[in-house]
Amino acid sequence: QVQLTESGGGLVQAGGSLRLSCAASGRTFSSNAMGWFRQTPGKEREFVAAITGGGGSTYYRASVKGRFTISRDNAKNTLYLQMNSLKPEDTAVYYCAAGVEPLRLTPAAGGYAYWGQGTQVTVSS
């Protein structure tokens, strides 16, 4: 079992920055590839970014590449998402997720076994 708790969401103006954190407990953190997803009302949860267990490889959705950076600190059991140049269309509830393999990067929500409760990010224009 893996427990995930997100933090760092909030209200920011367009062009601003936020850093989300996801604290993990349970299974050895480095054993899991991790991902960030987001969801707005009435829409399906969509992939944002993923990172392998050791942090050596990352994968982003096209619309955030160059603006968002996913990283992890395995010594602190924490996943991060640095979000820069935020746009109103980035407004969503952001979720972190843990896979069950260290090297599998996938944009599919079904590829992740554990989920946090989400943190709201609101970008005003």
All heavy atoms as an XYZ file, in Angstrom:
927
protein
N       0.834     -1.203      0.000
C       0.000      0.000      0.000
C       0.864      1.246      0.000
O       1.941      1.268      0.570
C      -0.907      0.011      1.231
C      -2.080     -0.957      1.167
C      -3.163     -0.471      0.229
O      -3.209      0.704     -0.120
N      -4.006     -1.390     -0.195
N       0.389      2.247     -0.681
C       1.054      3.553     -0.725
C       0.015      4.604     -0.400
O      -1.073      4.613     -0.983
C       1.658      3.818     -2.121
C       2.263      5.216     -2.183
C       2.703      2.769     -2.468
N       0.360      5.478      0.523
C      -0.515      6.616      0.836
C       0.126      7.879      0.270
O       1.315      8.107      0.447
C      -0.713      6.754      2.344
C      -1.500      5.621      2.981
C      -0.658      4.365      3.191
O       0.471      4.445      3.632
N      -1.222      3.211      2.865
N      -0.689      8.693     -0.398
C      -0.196      9.899     -1.057
C      -0.980     11.113     -0.579
O      -2.216     11.065     -0.520
C      -0.356      9.763     -2.573
C       0.329      8.559     -3.221
C      -0.070      8.439     -4.685
C       1.833      8.658     -3.088
N      -0.264     12.185     -0.270
C      -0.900     13.415      0.185
C      -0.310     14.603     -0.561
O       0.882     14.896     -0.417
C      -0.710     13.617      1.694
O      -1.194     12.464      2.394
C      -1.461     14.849      2.170
N      -1.152     15.276     -1.347
C      -0.704     16.445     -2.097
C      -0.829     17.716     -1.265
O      -1.683     17.815     -0.379
C      -1.532     16.638     -3.373
C      -1.520     15.468     -4.341
C      -2.718     14.573     -4.179
O      -3.302     14.550     -3.065
O      -3.097     13.887     -5.134
N      -0.005     18.690     -1.618
C      -0.100     20.025     -1.022
C       0.493     21.028     -1.994
O       1.129     20.647     -2.981
C       0.638     20.075      0.323
O       2.009     19.797      0.139
N       0.267     22.303     -1.703
C       0.877     23.351     -2.505
C      -0.037     24.036     -3.497
O       0.381     24.978     -4.172
N      -1.261     23.566     -3.611
C      -2.184     24.225     -4.523
C      -2.600     25.591     -4.004
O      -2.288     25.972     -2.870
N      -3.287     26.347     -4.858
C      -3.757     27.665     -4.448
C      -4.189     28.488     -5.630
O      -4.375     27.969     -6.731
N      -4.346     29.776     -5.369
C      -4.766     30.737     -6.384
C      -3.558     31.553     -6.828
O      -2.819     32.078     -5.987
C      -5.856     31.641     -5.814
C      -6.311     32.818     -6.675
C      -6.980     32.313     -7.949
C      -7.248     33.723     -5.888
N      -3.371     31.662     -8.126
C      -2.234     32.406     -8.660
C      -2.682     33.123     -9.927
O      -3.594     32.653    -10.627
C      -1.047     31.457     -8.929
C      -1.375     30.438    -10.006
C       0.214     32.216     -9.259
N      -2.047     34.248    -10.208
C      -2.359     34.961    -11.445
C      -1.675     34.298    -12.633
O      -0.636     33.633    -12.479
C      -1.910     36.411    -11.342
C      -2.762     37.256    -10.401
C      -2.411     38.726    -10.476
O      -1.282     39.090    -10.771
N      -3.389     39.575    -10.191
N      -2.230     34.506    -13.791
C      -1.620     33.995    -15.018
C      -0.184     34.503    -15.125
O       0.099     35.668    -14.833
C      -2.428     34.434    -16.224
N       0.704     33.600    -15.517
C       2.119     33.928    -15.590
C       2.883     33.598    -14.327
O       4.123     33.626    -14.326
N       2.171     33.287    -13.265
C       2.796     32.978    -11.988
C       3.253     31.537    -11.886
O       3.167     30.769    -12.857
N       3.729     31.185    -10.701
C       4.277     29.853    -10.455
C       3.711     29.254     -9.180
O       3.336     29.976     -8.251
C       5.803     29.919    -10.323
O       6.410     30.398    -11.501
N       3.660     27.939     -9.158
C       3.330     27.170     -7.963
C       4.172     25.910     -7.964
O       4.530     25.401     -9.038
C       1.856     26.766     -7.944
C       0.804     27.790     -7.532
C      -0.594     27.190     -7.722
C       0.998     28.242     -6.107
N       4.456     25.390     -6.774
C       5.092     24.088     -6.675
C       4.211     23.168     -5.850
O       3.929     23.451     -4.684
C       6.483     24.163     -6.045
C       7.219     22.830     -6.125
C       8.629     22.877     -5.615
N       8.701     22.789     -4.162
C       9.761     22.359     -3.492
N      10.847     21.981     -4.147
N       9.755     22.336     -2.181
N       3.796     22.094     -6.474
C       3.019     21.078     -5.779
C       3.957     20.033     -5.190
O       4.986     19.704     -5.780
C       2.040     20.400     -6.728
C       1.075     21.307     -7.491
C       0.114     20.463     -8.332
C       0.322     22.225     -6.561
N       3.569     19.509     -4.044
C       4.301     18.422     -3.413
C       3.359     17.249     -3.179
O       2.158     17.444     -2.997
C       4.899     18.873     -2.079
O       5.816     19.921     -2.246
N       3.936     16.072     -3.157
C       3.160     14.864     -2.868
C       3.997     14.006     -1.938
O       5.031     13.461     -2.351
C       2.840     14.127     -4.155
S       2.054     12.511     -3.921
N       3.568     13.901     -0.692
C       4.273     13.099      0.292
C       3.752     11.665      0.235
O       2.540     11.438      0.252
C       4.071     13.681      1.677
N       4.678     10.716      0.193
C       4.302      9.312      0.070
C       4.734      8.530      1.290
O       5.783      8.801      1.883
C       4.948      8.717     -1.174
N       3.941      7.564      1.658
C       4.309      6.662      2.750
C       3.871      5.261      2.374
O       3.017      5.065      1.505
C       3.636      7.085      4.058
O       2.241      7.045      3.949
N       4.472      4.291      3.020
C       4.124      2.908      2.735
C       5.274      2.216      2.031
O       6.392      2.220      2.498
N       4.959      1.677      0.887
C       5.926      0.940      0.089
C       7.149      1.797     -0.235
O       7.051      3.015     -0.285
C       5.224      0.504     -1.199
C       6.063     -0.238     -2.201
C       5.211     -0.635     -3.374
N       6.034     -1.103     -4.469
C       5.569     -1.759     -5.508
N       4.298     -2.040     -5.593
N       6.370     -2.132     -6.476
N       8.309      1.182     -0.453
C       9.524      1.902     -0.783
C       9.277      2.843     -1.955
O       8.936      2.419     -3.045
C      10.656      0.932     -1.122
O      10.838      0.037     -0.037
C      11.940      1.687     -1.380
N       9.467      4.120     -1.733
C       9.089      5.157     -2.683
C       9.776      4.975     -4.021
O       9.166      5.136     -5.082
C       9.410      6.516     -2.071
C       8.983      7.696     -2.882
C       7.648      7.899     -3.199
C       9.902      8.626     -3.317
C       7.242      8.996     -3.933
C       9.522      9.734     -4.048
C       8.177      9.915     -4.358
N      11.042      4.630     -4.023
C      11.784      4.531     -5.278
C      11.348      3.342     -6.131
O      11.774      3.217     -7.272
C      13.281      4.444     -4.993
O      13.561      3.307     -4.208
N      10.499      2.478     -5.593
C      10.000      1.338     -6.353
C       8.883      1.726     -7.318
O       8.448      0.899     -8.120
C       9.456      0.266     -5.407
O      10.456     -0.218     -4.566
N       8.400      2.949     -7.201
C       7.236      3.362     -7.980
C       7.578      4.478     -8.954
O       8.110      5.505     -8.551
C       6.132      3.900     -7.054
C       5.758      2.939     -5.958
O       6.306      2.984     -4.870
N       4.836      2.074     -6.270
N       7.231      4.278    -10.233
C       7.127      5.434    -11.113
C       5.961      6.268    -10.588
O       5.002      5.738    -10.023
C       6.865      4.998    -12.540
N       6.055      7.580    -10.746
C       5.031      8.484    -10.207
C       4.518      9.401    -11.307
O       5.231      9.689    -12.280
C       5.617      9.345     -9.090
C       6.181      8.577     -7.912
S       4.902      7.808     -6.924
C       4.073      9.244     -6.248
N       3.301      9.862    -11.117
C       2.733     10.770    -12.102
C       1.885     11.851    -11.464
O       1.473     11.742    -10.306
N       1.658     12.892    -12.238
C       0.707     13.943    -11.891
C      -0.394     13.957    -12.942
O      -0.114     13.866    -14.148
C       1.380     15.318    -11.863
C       2.261     15.563    -10.685
C       3.620     15.472    -10.643
C       1.854     15.966     -9.367
N       4.084     15.776     -9.388
C       3.011     16.087     -8.588
C       0.614     16.235     -8.772
C       2.982     16.468     -7.240
C       0.577     16.608     -7.442
C       1.749     16.727     -6.692
N      -1.614     14.077    -12.473
C      -2.780     14.197    -13.330
C      -3.579     15.409    -12.882
O      -3.369     15.936    -11.792
C      -3.659     12.939    -13.230
C      -3.089     11.735    -13.924
C      -2.023     11.043    -13.384
C      -3.619     11.289    -15.126
C      -1.489      9.935    -14.021
C      -3.101     10.180    -15.770
C      -2.027      9.506    -15.213
N      -4.514     15.840    -13.721
C      -5.389     16.934    -13.330
C      -6.782     16.691    -13.882
O      -6.958     15.974    -14.870
C      -4.846     18.279    -13.796
C      -4.762     18.447    -15.297
C      -4.010     19.731    -15.641
N      -3.955     19.966    -17.080
C      -3.232     20.928    -17.653
N      -2.495     21.741    -16.905
N      -3.247     21.074    -18.957
N      -7.757     17.322    -13.233
C      -9.143     17.115    -13.633
C      -9.952     18.372    -13.371
O      -9.810     19.004    -12.323
C      -9.746     15.930    -12.870
C     -11.105     15.497    -13.375
C     -11.549     14.183    -12.738
O     -11.091     13.809    -11.659
N     -12.420     13.468    -13.420
N     -10.803     18.710    -14.332
C     -11.754     19.811    -14.180
C     -13.158     19.224    -14.215
O     -13.363     18.128    -14.759
C     -11.580     20.853    -15.289
O     -11.647     20.204    -16.563
C     -10.236     21.556    -15.167
N     -14.124     19.936    -13.653
C     -15.494     19.397    -13.578
C     -16.031     19.013    -14.953
O     -15.908     19.776    -15.916
C     -16.291     20.552    -12.974
C     -15.299     21.291    -12.165
C     -14.016     21.213    -12.940
N     -16.599     17.832    -15.026
C     -17.204     17.367    -16.261
C     -16.237     16.787    -17.270
O     -16.648     16.361    -18.355
N     -14.958     16.764    -16.934
C     -13.963     16.219    -17.859
C     -13.241     15.037    -17.238
O     -13.188     14.888    -16.019
C     -12.957     17.302    -18.257
C     -13.543     18.426    -19.078
C     -12.454     19.344    -19.591
C     -13.022     20.428    -20.480
N     -11.951     21.326    -21.015
N     -12.664     14.224    -18.110
C     -11.890     13.099    -17.607
C     -10.567     13.587    -17.023
O     -10.038     14.629    -17.409
C     -11.618     12.108    -18.749
C     -12.851     11.369    -19.221
C     -12.517     10.254    -20.203
O     -11.334     10.080    -20.531
O     -13.451      9.560    -20.629
N     -10.045     12.779    -16.107
C      -8.741     13.082    -15.550
C      -7.696     12.986    -16.664
O      -7.702     12.014    -17.440
C      -8.439     12.088    -14.434
C      -7.297     12.472    -13.530
C      -7.299     11.610    -12.275
N      -8.483     11.847    -11.458
C      -8.635     11.345    -10.222
N      -7.673     10.603     -9.696
N      -9.733     11.598     -9.532
N      -6.813     13.977    -16.753
C      -5.823     13.957    -17.821
C      -4.398     13.943    -17.273
O      -4.109     14.528    -16.223
C      -6.005     15.156    -18.772
C      -5.719     16.512    -18.185
C      -5.862     17.630    -19.200
O      -6.536     17.449    -20.236
O      -5.279     18.714    -18.964
N      -3.553     13.287    -18.026
C      -2.152     13.147    -17.669
C      -1.428     14.487    -17.766
O      -1.682     15.262    -18.690
C      -1.510     12.132    -18.612
C      -0.021     12.046    -18.519
C       0.583     11.364    -17.474
C       0.775     12.628    -19.480
C       1.959     11.278    -17.397
C       2.151     12.547    -19.418
C       2.743     11.869    -18.372
N      -0.519     14.732    -16.816
C       0.302     15.939    -16.857
C       1.774     15.580    -17.033
O       2.440     16.068    -17.945
C       0.117     16.777    -15.575
C       1.059     17.976    -15.583
C      -1.333     17.226    -15.426
N       2.303     14.722    -16.163
C       3.726     14.396    -16.205
C       3.956     13.102    -15.433
O       3.161     12.730    -14.572
C       4.564     15.517    -15.616
N       5.081     12.442    -15.744
C       5.457     11.228    -15.032
C       6.965     11.155    -14.904
O       7.700     11.781    -15.684
C       4.924      9.986    -15.757
N       7.410     10.373    -13.935
C       8.840     10.237    -13.667
C       9.120      8.822    -13.199
O       8.309      8.218    -12.473
C       9.295     11.289    -12.627
C      10.807     11.322    -12.455
C       8.584     11.075    -11.283
C      11.301     12.530    -11.670
N      10.266      8.259    -13.603
C      10.620      6.915    -13.185
C      11.038      6.887    -11.720
O      11.273      7.927    -11.108
C      11.753      6.362    -14.046
O      12.823      7.326    -14.095
C      11.288      6.073    -15.464
N      11.153      5.669    -11.185
C      11.441      5.510     -9.766
C      12.730      6.177     -9.326
O      12.821      6.741     -8.237
N      13.753      6.095    -10.163
C      15.029      6.719     -9.841
C      15.126      8.167    -10.244
O      16.114      8.841     -9.927
N      14.137      8.657    -10.974
C      14.119     10.047    -11.407
C      14.868     10.330    -12.686
O      14.971     11.476    -13.105
N      15.374      9.277    -13.345
C      16.212      9.502    -14.508
C      15.476      9.825    -15.787
O      16.062     10.380    -16.722
N      14.195      9.488    -15.861
C      13.405      9.750    -17.073
C      12.092     10.413    -16.705
O      11.496     10.075    -15.675
C      13.127      8.447    -17.823
O      14.316      7.877    -18.301
N      11.668     11.327    -17.570
C      10.416     12.036    -17.363
C       9.622     12.071    -18.663
O      10.169     11.832    -19.751
C      10.645     13.479    -16.883
O      11.476     14.157    -17.846
C      11.316     13.512    -15.528
N       8.347     12.393    -18.515
C       7.436     12.386    -19.668
C       6.358     13.424    -19.375
O       5.822     13.451    -18.270
C       6.853     10.985    -19.819
C       5.839     10.759    -20.914
C       5.901     11.439    -22.126
C       4.821      9.818    -20.743
C       4.968     11.202    -23.122
C       3.895      9.576    -21.742
C       3.971     10.263    -22.926
O       3.058     10.025    -23.919
N       6.059     14.290    -20.369
C       5.106     15.378    -20.159
C       4.048     15.398    -21.247
O       4.313     15.035    -22.403
C       5.832     16.731    -20.188
C       6.848     16.932    -19.098
C       8.174     16.578    -19.285
C       6.480     17.495    -17.881
C       9.111     16.766    -18.292
C       7.414     17.688    -16.873
C       8.722     17.325    -17.084
O       9.652     17.523    -16.084
N       2.881     15.925    -20.898
C       1.915     16.207    -21.948
C       2.410     17.442    -22.688
O       3.082     18.306    -22.108
C       0.510     16.422    -21.402
C       0.270     17.722    -20.662
C      -1.173     17.845    -20.188
N      -2.110     17.956    -21.288
C      -2.972     16.988    -21.635
N      -3.003     15.850    -20.977
N      -3.800     17.166    -22.638
N       2.073     17.535    -23.950
C       2.648     18.570    -24.805
C       2.360     19.983    -24.296
O       3.217     20.868    -24.366
C       2.125     18.404    -26.229
N       1.174     20.206    -23.758
C       0.773     21.566    -23.400
C       1.506     22.114    -22.169
O       1.439     23.314    -21.912
C      -0.736     21.632    -23.158
O      -1.111     20.808    -22.074
N       2.194     21.257    -21.419
C       2.921     21.740    -20.240
C       4.428     21.641    -20.405
O       5.178     22.164    -19.573
C       2.493     20.995    -18.956
C       0.975     21.013    -18.798
C       3.025     19.570    -18.922
N       4.872     20.998    -21.458
C       6.311     20.812    -21.659
C       6.985     22.171    -21.785
O       6.531     23.039    -22.524
C       6.555     19.958    -22.900
C       7.923     19.322    -22.940
C       8.000     18.257    -24.015
C       9.325     17.540    -23.957
N       9.443     16.485    -24.980
N       8.072     22.352    -21.045
C       8.767     23.626    -21.049
C       8.281     24.581    -19.972
O       8.953     25.571    -19.665
N       7.106     24.298    -19.399
C       6.581     25.154    -18.321
C       6.562     24.417    -16.984
O       6.762     25.029    -15.935
C       5.154     25.597    -18.650
C       5.035     26.411    -19.916
C       3.632     27.009    -20.066
N       2.607     25.982    -20.187
C       1.556     25.865    -19.376
N       1.404     26.714    -18.352
N       0.654     24.909    -19.562
N       6.299     23.117    -17.017
C       6.216     22.309    -15.798
C       7.430     21.395    -15.706
O       7.937     20.919    -16.721
C       4.967     21.438    -15.806
C       3.660     22.170    -15.670
C       3.564     23.550    -15.769
C       2.488     21.453    -15.455
C       2.357     24.204    -15.646
C       1.264     22.092    -15.332
C       1.207     23.471    -15.430
N       7.861     21.132    -14.466
C       8.956     20.204    -14.232
C       8.575     19.247    -13.112
O       8.254     19.676    -12.006
C      10.246     20.937    -13.851
O      10.595     21.864    -14.888
C      11.384     19.949    -13.654
N       8.613     17.950    -13.417
C       8.370     16.935    -12.405
C       9.717     16.483    -11.843
O      10.700     16.344    -12.576
C       7.578     15.744    -12.987
C       7.154     14.776    -11.882
C       8.350     15.034    -14.094
C       6.187     13.690    -12.364
N       9.761     16.278    -10.545
C      10.980     15.797     -9.900
C      10.605     15.028     -8.640
O       9.442     15.043     -8.215
C      11.915     16.972     -9.556
O      11.304     17.845     -8.618
N      11.581     14.369     -8.073
C      11.326     13.599     -6.862
C      12.561     13.592     -5.990
O      13.684     13.669     -6.485
C      10.891     12.183     -7.206
C      11.931     11.355     -7.918
C      11.315     10.071     -8.506
N      10.794      9.201     -7.461
C       9.892      8.234     -7.694
N       9.428      8.018     -8.910
N       9.476      7.484     -6.688
N      12.336     13.479     -4.683
C      13.406     13.325     -3.719
C      13.121     12.019     -2.983
O      12.273     11.979     -2.081
C      13.428     14.517     -2.762
C      14.602     14.480     -1.805
O      15.145     13.377     -1.569
O      14.965     15.526     -1.281
N      13.794     10.958     -3.375
C      13.506      9.649     -2.791
C      13.921      9.570     -1.321
O      13.357      8.781     -0.562
C      14.177      8.555     -3.604
C      13.459      8.311     -4.924
O      12.339      8.781     -5.130
N      14.107      7.592     -5.833
N      14.890     10.378     -0.918
C      15.285     10.394      0.493
C      14.178     10.980      1.360
O      14.070     10.644      2.546
C      16.572     11.190      0.671
N      13.349     11.853      0.774
C      12.253     12.481      1.513
C      10.890     11.882      1.155
O       9.867     12.363      1.637
C      12.231     13.986      1.246
C      13.464     14.727      1.752
C      13.344     16.228      1.477
C      14.552     16.968      2.025
N      14.481     18.426      1.756
N      10.892     10.869      0.284
C       9.633     10.256     -0.144
C       8.647     11.301     -0.668
O       7.448     11.263     -0.342
C       8.988      9.468      1.004
C       9.675      8.144      1.261
O      10.695      7.833      0.654
N       9.124      7.369      2.173
N       9.150     12.210     -1.480
C       8.319     13.313     -1.942
C       8.462     13.510     -3.444
O       9.571     13.485     -3.980
C       8.659     14.613     -1.204
O       8.529     14.406      0.205
C       7.723     15.743     -1.618
N       7.330     13.732     -4.085
C       7.236     14.043     -5.502
C       6.885     15.519     -5.634
O       6.118     16.046     -4.815
C       6.144     13.190     -6.144
C       5.799     13.430     -7.595
C       6.908     12.880     -8.494
C       4.465     12.771     -7.943
N       7.400     16.174     -6.663
C       7.137     17.593     -6.879
C       6.639     17.848     -8.295
O       6.926     17.102     -9.219
C       8.407     18.420     -6.661
C       9.029     18.255     -5.305
C      10.134     17.423     -5.115
C       8.515     18.925     -4.194
C      10.716     17.258     -3.874
C       9.090     18.767     -2.940
C      10.182     17.939     -2.790
O      10.745     17.789     -1.547
N       5.932     18.960     -8.431
C       5.592     19.475     -9.749
C       5.772     20.991     -9.692
O       4.971     21.684     -9.059
C       4.167     19.122    -10.165
C       3.788     19.555    -11.587
C       4.576     18.734    -12.617
C       2.293     19.392    -11.835
N       6.826     21.463    -10.314
C       7.072     22.904    -10.412
C       6.322     23.410    -11.640
O       6.559     22.927    -12.752
C       8.560     23.203    -10.534
C       8.883     24.672    -10.711
C       8.553     25.496     -9.486
O       8.845     25.089     -8.354
N       7.954     26.669     -9.689
N       5.428     24.361    -11.427
C       4.598     24.880    -12.515
C       4.905     26.363    -12.704
O       4.663     27.166    -11.796
C       3.117     24.677    -12.189
C       2.755     23.229    -11.886
S       0.988     22.972    -11.675
C       0.704     23.894    -10.174
N       5.442     26.694    -13.852
C       5.772     28.080    -14.192
C       4.913     28.549    -15.360
O       4.321     27.741    -16.072
C       7.242     28.194    -14.562
C       8.171     27.804    -13.423
O       7.851     27.990    -12.247
N       9.325     27.260    -13.767
N       4.880     29.866    -15.547
C       4.119     30.450    -16.656
C       2.709     29.886    -16.709
O       2.218     29.483    -17.771
C       4.844     30.200    -17.987
O       6.145     30.735    -17.969
N       2.067     29.865    -15.582
C       0.737     29.256    -15.495
C      -0.287     30.012    -16.319
O      -0.229     31.248    -16.454
C       0.293     29.173    -14.041
C       0.930     28.028    -13.252
C       0.846     28.270    -11.763
C       0.276     26.711    -13.618
N      -1.227     29.260    -16.868
C      -2.283     29.800    -17.716
C      -3.638     29.459    -17.096
O      -3.756     28.465    -16.370
C      -2.199     29.186    -19.110
C      -0.858     29.366    -19.796
C      -0.838     28.635    -21.126
C       0.519     28.804    -21.824
N       0.558     28.102    -23.128
N      -4.678     30.234    -17.387
C      -6.006     29.903    -16.855
C      -6.440     28.473    -17.187
O      -7.123     27.836    -16.375
C      -6.907     30.945    -17.522
C      -6.008     32.120    -17.729
C      -4.671     31.529    -18.080
N      -6.037     27.962    -18.328
C      -6.426     26.606    -18.694
C      -5.704     25.526    -17.885
O      -6.036     24.347    -18.010
C      -6.198     26.352    -20.198
C      -4.821     26.711    -20.704
C      -4.769     28.093    -21.320
O      -5.370     29.045    -20.750
O      -4.115     28.221    -22.379
N      -4.751     25.923    -17.047
C      -4.125     24.979    -16.120
C      -4.963     24.783    -14.854
O      -4.640     23.938    -14.025
C      -2.727     25.457    -15.722
C      -1.755     25.484    -16.884
O      -1.764     24.525    -17.695
O      -0.994     26.458    -16.995
N      -6.014     25.575    -14.701
C      -6.880     25.454    -13.539
C      -7.504     24.067    -13.476
O      -8.096     23.598    -14.448
C      -7.990     26.518    -13.591
O      -7.395     27.818    -13.464
C      -8.996     26.321    -12.467
N      -7.339     23.386    -12.337
C      -7.837     22.023    -12.170
C      -7.515     21.548    -10.756
O      -6.775     22.201    -10.022
C      -7.190     21.083    -13.181
N      -8.070     20.415    -10.420
C      -7.598     19.681     -9.245
C      -6.463     18.780     -9.714
O      -6.618     18.033    -10.687
C      -8.723     18.846     -8.607
C      -8.178     18.032     -7.433
C      -9.866     19.752     -8.149
N      -5.340     18.875     -9.035
C      -4.156     18.104     -9.407
C      -3.991     16.929     -8.454
O      -4.074     17.098     -7.225
C      -2.913     18.992     -9.383
C      -2.811     19.883    -10.600
C      -3.689     20.950    -10.773
C      -1.861     19.653    -11.593
C      -3.621     21.754    -11.892
C      -1.781     20.455    -12.715
C      -2.662     21.505    -12.863
O      -2.586     22.302    -13.987
N      -3.734     15.763     -9.037
C      -3.576     14.529     -8.280
C      -2.201     13.930     -8.531
O      -1.744     13.905     -9.684
C      -4.614     13.502     -8.703
C      -6.045     13.907     -8.481
C      -6.747     14.614     -9.456
C      -6.706     13.561     -7.302
C      -8.066     14.982     -9.256
C      -8.031     13.923     -7.101
C      -8.696     14.634     -8.080
O     -10.013     14.982     -7.879
N      -1.579     13.413     -7.494
C      -0.400     12.586     -7.724
C      -0.818     11.118     -7.690
O      -1.826     10.760     -7.067
C       0.704     12.872     -6.725
S       0.378     12.394     -5.030
N      -0.039     10.314     -8.374
C      -0.366      8.903     -8.501
C       0.913      8.084     -8.502
O       1.945      8.530     -9.003
C      -1.153      8.658     -9.784
N       0.812      6.872     -7.975
C       1.957      5.971     -7.910
C       1.677      4.717     -8.718
O       0.603      4.103     -8.600
C       2.256      5.599     -6.469
N       2.643      4.349     -9.550
C       2.538      3.092    -10.269
C       3.057      1.960     -9.396
O       3.363      2.145     -8.228
N       3.170      0.786     -9.987
C       3.651     -0.372     -9.236
C       4.977     -0.884     -9.762
O       5.501     -1.879     -9.276
C       2.611     -1.504     -9.228
C       1.382     -1.068     -8.447
C       2.251     -1.915    -10.641
N       5.516     -0.202    -10.773
C       6.818     -0.555    -11.316
C       7.672      0.705    -11.363
O       7.152      1.797    -11.551
C       6.671     -1.114    -12.736
C       5.786     -2.337    -12.845
C       5.545     -2.721    -14.295
O       6.451     -2.507    -15.127
O       4.456     -3.207    -14.605
N       8.993      0.575    -11.234
C       9.829      1.772    -11.193
C      10.091      2.418    -12.549
O      10.383      3.625    -12.605
C      11.132      1.261    -10.587
C      11.162     -0.193    -10.912
C       9.731     -0.648    -10.893
N       9.990      1.665    -13.636
C      10.447      2.171    -14.929
C       9.322      2.444    -15.928
O       9.578      2.952    -17.005
C      11.438      1.191    -15.558
C      12.729      0.965    -14.773
C      13.607     -0.055    -15.492
C      13.476      2.274    -14.588
N       8.097      2.115    -15.582
C       7.016      2.260    -16.551
C       6.438      3.659    -16.499
O       5.812      4.052    -15.516
C       5.919      1.232    -16.273
C       4.815      1.265    -17.330
C       3.700      0.319    -17.002
N       2.667      0.346    -18.035
C       1.378      0.101    -17.793
N       0.979     -0.201    -16.574
N       0.509      0.150    -18.771
N       6.622      4.425    -17.563
C       6.029      5.752    -17.699
C       4.843      5.628    -18.637
O       4.990      5.212    -19.778
C       7.030      6.757    -18.265
C       8.242      7.081    -17.400
C       9.128      8.099    -18.100
C       7.812      7.598    -16.035
N       3.693      5.993    -18.169
C       2.504      5.896    -18.987
C       1.588      7.082    -18.730
O       1.472      7.541    -17.587
C       1.729      4.588    -18.715
O       0.508      4.605    -19.465
C       1.399      4.426    -17.238
N       0.924      7.611    -19.768
C      -0.057      8.679    -19.574
C      -1.447      8.158    -19.209
O      -2.353      8.946    -18.998
C      -0.096      9.362    -20.944
C       0.202      8.250    -21.898
C       1.170      7.345    -21.181
N      -1.594      6.853    -19.134
C      -2.899      6.268    -18.849
C      -3.147      6.197    -17.350
O      -2.340      5.638    -16.607
C      -2.992      4.869    -19.447
N      -4.280      6.725    -16.911
C      -4.615      6.699    -15.485
C      -4.678      5.267    -14.959
O      -4.343      5.015    -13.803
C      -5.936      7.419    -15.249
N      -5.077      4.343    -15.809
C      -5.149      2.956    -15.390
C      -3.807      2.326    -15.079
O      -3.748      1.241    -14.498
N      -2.733      2.998    -15.442
C      -1.402      2.482    -15.163
C      -0.897      2.814    -13.771
O       0.233      2.458    -13.430
N      -1.723      3.484    -12.991
C      -1.335      3.896    -11.643
C      -2.286      3.255    -10.635
O      -3.500      3.263    -10.823
C      -1.348      5.419    -11.528
C      -0.345      6.045    -12.463
C      -0.681      6.292    -13.794
C       0.940      6.342    -12.040
C       0.250      6.830    -14.674
C       1.869      6.885    -12.920
C       1.522      7.125    -14.227
O       2.437      7.648    -15.102
N      -1.708      2.748     -9.559
C      -2.498      1.979     -8.599
C      -2.931      2.794     -7.390
O      -3.900      2.423     -6.721
C      -1.693      0.767     -8.129
N      -2.227      3.856     -7.100
C      -2.501      4.619     -5.879
C      -2.643      6.090     -6.230
O      -1.903      6.610     -7.068
C      -1.369      4.430     -4.859
C      -1.065      2.987     -4.565
C       0.003      2.345     -5.172
C      -1.871      2.251     -3.689
C       0.284      1.021     -4.920
C      -1.598      0.923     -3.428
C      -0.525      0.304     -4.044
O      -0.262     -1.010     -3.792
N      -3.572      6.757     -5.532
C      -3.886      8.149     -5.828
C      -4.011      8.964     -4.549
O      -4.464      8.460     -3.523
C      -5.217      8.233     -6.585
C      -5.143      7.613     -7.943
C      -5.293      6.283     -8.258
C      -4.887      8.288     -9.177
N      -5.138      6.101     -9.612
C      -4.894      7.311    -10.197
C      -4.654      9.622     -9.519
C      -4.680      7.634    -11.540
C      -4.443      9.943    -10.852
C      -4.454      8.961    -11.841
N      -3.611     10.231     -4.659
C      -3.850     11.150     -3.564
C      -5.248     11.726     -3.644
O      -6.023     11.398     -4.548
N      -5.543     12.634     -2.733
C      -6.894     13.202     -2.642
C      -7.062     14.434     -3.523
O      -8.177     14.899     -3.736
C      -7.229     13.554     -1.184
C      -6.695     14.896     -0.700
C      -5.195     14.950     -0.533
O      -4.516     13.924     -0.540
N      -4.661     16.153     -0.351
N      -5.973     14.977     -4.018
C      -6.025     16.119     -4.924
C      -5.818     17.447     -4.224
O      -6.098     17.598     -3.037
N      -5.306     18.411     -4.987
C      -5.129     19.775     -4.498
C      -5.564     20.728     -5.604
O      -5.227     20.524     -6.773
C      -3.688     20.035     -4.044
O      -3.584     21.334     -3.456
C      -2.692     19.934     -5.190
N      -6.310     21.760     -5.243
C      -6.875     22.672     -6.236
C      -5.852     23.716     -6.654
O      -5.213     24.360     -5.813
C      -8.108     23.384     -5.657
C      -8.721     24.427     -6.563
C      -9.426     23.825     -7.761
O     -10.202     22.872     -7.632
N      -9.179     24.380     -8.952
N      -5.731     23.884     -7.963
C      -4.918     24.959     -8.534
C      -5.848     25.839     -9.360
O      -6.548     25.341    -10.251
C      -3.794     24.397     -9.419
C      -3.092     25.524    -10.182
C      -2.796     23.620     -8.567
N      -5.870     27.123     -9.046
C      -6.702     28.071     -9.775
C      -5.824     29.193    -10.310
O      -5.110     29.837     -9.544
C      -7.801     28.654     -8.877
O      -8.592     27.586     -8.336
C      -8.702     29.591     -9.671
N      -5.889     29.395    -11.624
C      -5.091     30.424    -12.286
C      -6.041     31.484    -12.814
O      -6.888     31.202    -13.671
C      -4.244     29.840    -13.420
C      -3.343     30.927    -14.015
C      -3.404     28.666    -12.924
N      -5.911     32.687    -12.302
C      -6.797     33.768    -12.728
C      -6.181     34.536    -13.892
O      -4.964     34.671    -13.986
C      -7.067     34.716    -11.564
O      -5.866     35.331    -11.145
N      -7.049     35.048    -14.749
C      -6.558     35.775    -15.928
C      -6.396     37.253    -15.637
O      -6.797     37.754    -14.607
C      -7.535     35.568    -17.090
O      -8.821     36.000    -16.713
